[in-house]
Amino acid sequence: MKVRIDSGHCHGHGRCYDLAPDLFEEDDEGYGHVVGDGAVPPGQEQAARLALANCPERAIEIL
């Protein structure tokens, strides 16, 4: 499983990195981006789904 953020849809609400800080982090302008290559480590799948469900712009995609 991998996650990605569509930067064209992200508005910087920060829910992804608040809910799943092992998977997402804040950039210099407050927008979310994936940590590393976006691979979801074992045990973090629920956090990835939670971030996806809580993104108001639906900018997160699970692959």
C-alpha positions, 0 to 999 in steps of 0.5 A: 500500500502507498499513499500520495497527495495531489498537490493541486487539490491540497489546501493545507488543512493539515489533517493528514499530518495531524492524524498520520504523522508517520505517513505525512508531514507539513512542507514549508508552506503548510501543505501536506506531503508524503514521508519518503516514497509514500509506502505505508509501513505494516500497522499504519494502514488504518492511519492512512485510511483515517487521513484519506477519510478526513481530507476535505479536498480528497487530495489523498489517494491510496494506491 
